[in-house]
Amino acid sequence: MLAAPLALVACAEPAAEEEAVIDEALVEAEAPAMTTGNGSPAGTYSVTMADGSIGTSMLNADGTSQSMDAEGNVVQESTWAIVDGKTCFTSIEEGSEPECWTESEPDETGTFTATSDDGEIVTVSPQA
């Protein structure tokens, strides 16, 4: 008599695990991949400023980002999101306002220009 309930529990556990795996797969399949305003994927990009200096921006799929200087030092941590077709970064520092960029279509290498709402223009290229 004691074996019957244990057998039922043993049978039920794999079904629950299988259901959880299916549910996780559905959530992953339904969650759209984050892209920039021009459709470029999350990833690591070289950013060339108007003065020729180069930095790196890492746009993570979870909506966080880091900007690094040429030596690889993190100079800003932010969140990023698409607002009105622009890619907007908001520093994690309290009271920060979003900084939004309008992006051109990427060329065949994935390189594009981004223009801030303040008129700053940078060239953005994906890193391998």
C-alpha positions as CSV (number, residue, x, y, z in Angstrom):
1,M,0.0,0.0,0.0
2,L,2.8,2.4,0.7
3,A,4.5,1.7,-2.6
4,A,1.4,2.9,-4.6
5,P,1.6,6.6,-3.5
6,L,5.4,6.6,-4.0
7,A,5.0,5.2,-7.5
8,L,2.5,7.9,-8.3
9,V,4.8,10.6,-7.0
10,A,7.7,9.1,-9.0
11,C,5.5,9.2,-12.2
12,A,4.3,12.7,-11.5
13,E,7.8,14.3,-11.1
14,P,9.1,13.7,-14.6
15,A,5.9,15.2,-16.0
16,A,6.3,18.3,-13.9
17,E,9.9,18.6,-14.9
18,E,9.0,18.1,-18.6
19,E,6.3,20.7,-18.3
20,A,8.8,23.2,-16.7
21,V,11.2,22.6,-19.6
22,I,8.5,23.2,-22.2
23,D,7.4,26.4,-20.4
24,E,11.0,27.7,-20.3
25,A,11.3,27.0,-24.0
26,L,8.1,28.9,-24.7
27,V,9.2,31.9,-22.7
28,E,12.6,31.9,-24.5
29,A,10.9,31.5,-27.9
30,E,8.4,34.3,-27.2
31,A,10.9,36.8,-25.9
32,P,12.1,38.9,-28.8
33,A,15.9,39.4,-29.1
34,M,16.9,43.0,-28.1
35,T,18.1,45.0,-31.0
36,T,19.1,48.6,-31.5
37,G,16.9,51.2,-33.2
38,N,18.3,50.1,-36.6
39,G,17.9,46.4,-35.9
40,S,21.5,45.7,-35.0
41,P,21.8,42.9,-32.4
42,A,23.0,43.2,-28.8
43,G,26.8,42.7,-28.8
44,T,30.1,44.4,-28.5
45,Y,30.8,47.5,-30.7
46,S,33.8,49.7,-31.4
47,V,32.7,53.4,-31.3
48,T,34.8,56.0,-33.1
49,M,34.1,59.6,-31.9
50,A,34.3,62.7,-34.1
51,D,37.8,63.5,-32.7
52,G,39.1,60.0,-33.8
53,S,39.2,58.5,-30.3
54,I,37.9,55.0,-30.1
55,G,36.0,53.2,-27.3
56,T,34.0,50.1,-26.9
57,S,30.3,49.6,-26.0
58,M,28.9,46.3,-24.8
59,L,25.1,46.1,-25.3
60,N,23.9,43.1,-23.4
61,A,20.7,41.2,-24.3
62,D,19.4,41.9,-20.8
63,G,19.2,45.6,-21.4
64,T,22.4,46.6,-19.6
65,S,25.4,48.1,-21.2
66,Q,29.0,49.2,-20.5
67,S,31.1,51.8,-22.2
68,M,34.8,51.5,-22.1
69,D,37.7,53.8,-23.1
70,A,40.5,52.8,-25.4
71,E,42.3,51.2,-22.5
72,G,39.3,49.0,-21.6
73,N,38.4,51.0,-18.5
74,V,34.6,51.1,-17.8
75,V,33.6,54.7,-18.0
76,Q,29.8,54.2,-17.8
77,E,27.3,51.5,-16.9
78,S,23.8,52.0,-18.3
79,T,20.6,50.4,-19.2
80,W,19.5,50.6,-22.9
81,A,16.1,50.5,-24.6
82,I,14.4,51.6,-27.8
83,V,12.3,54.7,-27.4
84,D,10.5,56.1,-30.4
85,G,12.9,54.2,-32.8
86,K,16.0,55.5,-31.1
87,T,18.5,53.6,-29.0
88,C,18.5,55.3,-25.6
89,F,21.1,54.8,-22.8
90,T,20.4,55.7,-19.2
91,S,23.4,55.8,-16.8
92,I,22.9,53.8,-13.6
93,E,23.8,56.9,-11.7
94,E,20.8,58.3,-9.8
95,G,19.0,61.1,-11.5
96,S,20.5,60.4,-15.0
97,E,18.5,61.3,-18.0
98,P,18.4,59.0,-21.1
99,E,20.8,59.8,-23.9
100,C,19.2,58.8,-27.2
101,W,20.8,58.1,-30.6
102,T,19.3,57.9,-34.1
103,E,21.1,55.3,-36.1
104,S,21.7,54.9,-39.9
105,E,21.1,51.6,-41.6
106,P,24.1,49.3,-41.1
107,D,26.3,48.6,-44.2
108,E,27.3,45.1,-45.3
109,T,29.9,44.9,-42.4
110,G,27.4,46.0,-39.8
111,T,28.9,49.5,-39.4
112,F,26.6,52.5,-39.0
113,T,26.6,56.0,-37.8
114,A,24.7,57.2,-34.7
115,T,23.6,60.7,-34.0
116,S,22.8,61.8,-30.5
117,D,19.9,64.2,-29.8
118,D,22.6,66.8,-29.1
119,G,24.1,66.4,-32.6
120,E,27.1,64.3,-31.7
121,I,27.9,61.8,-34.5
122,V,29.8,58.5,-33.9
123,T,30.7,55.6,-36.1
124,V,29.8,52.2,-34.7
125,S,31.3,48.9,-35.9
126,P,30.5,45.4,-34.5
127,Q,33.5,43.6,-33.0
128,A,34.1,39.9,-33.7
